Every structure is written in C-alpha cells, then in structure tokens.
Amino acid sequence: MLKVSIAGASGYVGGELLRLLLGHPEVEVKQVTSERYAGQPVHFLHPNLRGRTALRLVSLQDLEPCDVVFVAFPHGQVAPRIEEFAAVAGRIVDLSADFRLHDPADYPRWYGWEHPAPQWLPRFVYGLPELHREALREARYASGVGCNATVINLALWPLYRAGVIGKTVVEVKVGSSEGGAAPTRASHHPERSHVVRSYAPTGHRHLAEMLQELAFDGRRPDIHMSVTSVELVRGALATAHCFLTEDLGEKDIWRLYRQAYNGEPFIRIVKFRRGFYRYPEPKILAGSNYCDIGFAREEGSDRLVVIAAIDNLMKGAAGTAVQAMNVMCGFAEPTGLEFPGLHPI
Ligand SMILES: NC(=O)c1ccc[n+]([C@@H]2O[C@H](COP(=O)([O-])OP(=O)(O)OC[C@H]3O[C@@H](n4cnc5c(N)ncnc54)[C@H](OP(=O)(O)O)[C@@H]3O)[C@@H](O)[C@H]2O)c1
C-alpha cells in the first residue's frame, strides 16, 4: 500500500482528497494536517467521513516520511516550504497555484509575488492527465489545476490544438466552495445566497493557466474570461463563445472532440437534441470526476458555443490530483474515482 499524507486537510479540497483516498484500494492515508484543528478527529470538520477513519489532524511539524504528500494550502504558502515537503515525501502533488505556471515572471504578474523557489518550477508537471499523461508517468512532482482553468482548458484544448478557433470569450458561473472554507463578509450567507454576482469580469488569475496550456505551435490563444458567482455550492459551468477560423460543421467538431478524447475515462461529450439534459450541467456532477462537454454551432455565423461543466472540488481540484497520482504511480487511472454523482440532488 502506498503511504499518503495530506497537508491542509481541514479545508474543502483537503476534505475531498481525504474522502477519495480513504476509498482508494492502493493507498493508506497516513497523516492529515491542520494547524488550527490539530488534535481533532477529521469528522469534526468533514462530517461525511464520520465512522470511516480514526485519523486525527496533526500539526505540520509532526508530518512523518511518506510516499506521496498532497498539499492543499492556499496560494503562496507551499513554495517557501517546498524543500521541507520534498524531504518528507518522494512524490508531491501540490493543489495550490505555486507550481502550475512554468515562467517565474508569471508569478509577480498574476499573483503579486516573486516566486521564492523558481528552480523548482521545471520539476513540476502541470497535473492535468488529459493534456500531460506521458510527462506525469515519469514525474515525481505534479501541480494541481485551477478549477476554472480546467473546465475551459478541457473544453477548448481540442479546438486550439487543431488551430480552428480565433478569438474566444468565456463566461464561467461558479459555486461558493471555490472560495474555500475560510469565511469572508462576501461569503456570509445573507450576502452570498441567491447571488448572480460578477466576481471577476476581467483579470481572473486562472487566465494565466489557460494562456499556458492552450498555446500551440507558439500561438498564444486569443482568449478572454469572466467569472460570475451563482447559487451553487459545488460546480463550474463554462460557456465559451468561439469564433471559427474555418467553416466547420457539427460533424467536423464532433470529429475533433472524438480524436482528442477517445478513451478518456473522465470526459463525456454531452449533446442531445431531446430530453432535459441536452448540454452539460454541473449539478449532476457533484462528487464525480467527470468533465462534460457539449457544443452548438450557430447557423449563418462563425460562432461555435462550447459548454462544459465540472465539480470544482473534484475534476477542478482533488479528483484530478488523485487521477494524476494514479498516473504517476502506475495505478489504473479511474481507481478511487468511480463515483458517478447523484441524481436527483
Ligand atoms: N476550492 C476550490 O474549488 C479549489 C479548486 C482548485 C484548487 N484549489 C486550491 O486548493 C488549495 C486549497 O483550497 P481550499 O478551497 O481547500 O481552501 P481552504 O478550504 O481555505 O483550506 C486551506 C487549508 O490550508 C490550511 N492553511 C490556511 N492558511 C494556511 C497557511 N497560512 N499556511 C499553511 N496552511 C494554511 C488550512 O488549514 P488550517 O486548519 O491549518 O488553517 C486548510 O487546511 C488552494 O491553494 C486553492 O487555490 C481550490
């Protein structure tokens, strides 16, 4: 059994990692850390795990050697401690943004700080298996992924790879768990409930990951995003307005998605003429690791609308991180990630 620990296990992503890893047949969860809740049983914070584990949270200073450490700290809190994590575990999966971007100059630009360990950036593989499976097989260090970046990158990668779209404008509607477990005035129930709130009309940090991951043959993608908070706890729905550079029909678009994602265990193309569920919806993906992708070609124009949905805590964070670990450790990729979601919910 692989011995795995989770640093930052009191948060929402840490809780999802723990839920997944406790059910993973190849893994034993060795330790889980929290500074504020050290000494508490994990069900104090993650009540769904009551009776599933006797683990108690420990302080980071008590972290012992293990095979893999998942780190679910806020941005900027991992890079200064990377040597400490590397001393504890041979493999690291870091869920924060600290090792997602390859160019050190991107950190002051998008995050407002100089990277304290730029020599570590080339050692990390961007941890999205659909795009970097071969590199992950050889990797000891994988970054996590930005949730909004992931729903968009998976939706648009086949089209950018084929070079068939030019300017693209994406609107992402997101749930409250994207903000993590730490409360703020804006996340307080009277302020957050029932909102349709423009959260980041421009300048969202995940754009950096999209520009990095959707660049092909030296072409920088002409892509723009806005993020809106809506009445969801889990979930992200991306609606991308793509302007085609070639006159492609729906059959051509289908072909590009099939070529890119044939055999992918967690990508489903959702596009039906009839029924209630004609296009992707985040609600039915809660707790699952799927990314559902659909599209509609507008007649008489060059617009293609691509719609994609994920659970931000799963495919947008913990699910993809466990999938990346499975690739890095040679396990079957869907191991521990088989939960199909709930309906109705
Ligand atoms: N939420 C999402 O949808 C999502 C999606 C993709 C990626 N991520 C990334 O995943 C990471 C965790 O996100 P989250 O939503 O789980 O956040 P969260 O709920 O706020 O949890 C943060 C965790 O980090 C610990 N922590 C807080 N401040 C710290 C500090 N200064 N130094 C070290 N540890 C600290 C907390 O533990 P204590 O008990 O010790 O305070 C807690 O366990 C973030 O980097 C986030 O950007 C989140």
The ligand as a Gaussian input file, in Angstrom:
#p B3LYP/6-31G(d) Opt

LIG

0 1
 N      -11.843000      25.361000      -3.616000
 C      -11.649000      25.016000      -4.886000
 O      -12.601000      24.849000      -5.663000
 C      -10.254000      24.801000      -5.419000
 C      -10.095000      24.307000      -6.722000
 C       -8.800000      24.121000      -7.232000
 C       -7.695000      24.421000      -6.444000
 N       -7.894000      24.915000      -5.184000
 C       -6.700000      25.219000      -4.397000
 O       -6.535000      24.261000      -3.374000
 C       -5.963000      24.877000      -2.216000
 C       -6.880000      24.639000      -1.029000
 O       -8.137000      25.231000      -1.307000
 P       -9.389000      25.068000      -0.345000
 O      -10.564000      25.558000      -1.091000
 O       -9.413000      23.721000       0.246000
 O       -9.009000      26.133000       0.806000
 P       -9.464000      26.115000       2.333000
 O      -10.758000      25.405000       2.462000
 O       -9.364000      27.531000       2.806000
 O       -8.317000      25.239000       3.064000
 C       -6.998000      25.728000       3.220000
 C       -6.166000      24.749000       4.017000
 O       -4.855000      25.290000       4.160000
 C       -4.559000      25.487000       5.539000
 N       -3.997000      26.830000       5.695000
 C       -4.627000      28.004000       5.754000
 N       -3.764000      29.022000       5.846000
 C       -2.548000      28.467000       5.850000
 C       -1.233000      28.984000       5.927000
 N       -1.003000      30.286000       6.008000
 N       -0.206000      28.111000       5.877000
 C       -0.430000      26.801000       5.784000
 N       -1.667000      26.257000       5.734000
 C       -2.702000      27.074000       5.755000
 C       -5.842000      25.352000       6.300000
 O       -5.550000      24.638000       7.500000
 P       -5.614000      25.190000       8.980000
 O       -6.638000      24.351000       9.651000
 O       -4.247000      24.941000       9.463000
 O       -5.994000      26.644000       8.921000
 C       -6.701000      24.467000       5.384000
 O       -6.487000      23.113000       5.685000
 C       -5.795000      26.376000      -2.557000
 O       -4.494000      26.628000      -2.979000
 C       -6.789000      26.559000      -3.685000
 O       -6.458000      27.602000      -4.532000
 C       -9.135000      25.105000      -4.655000

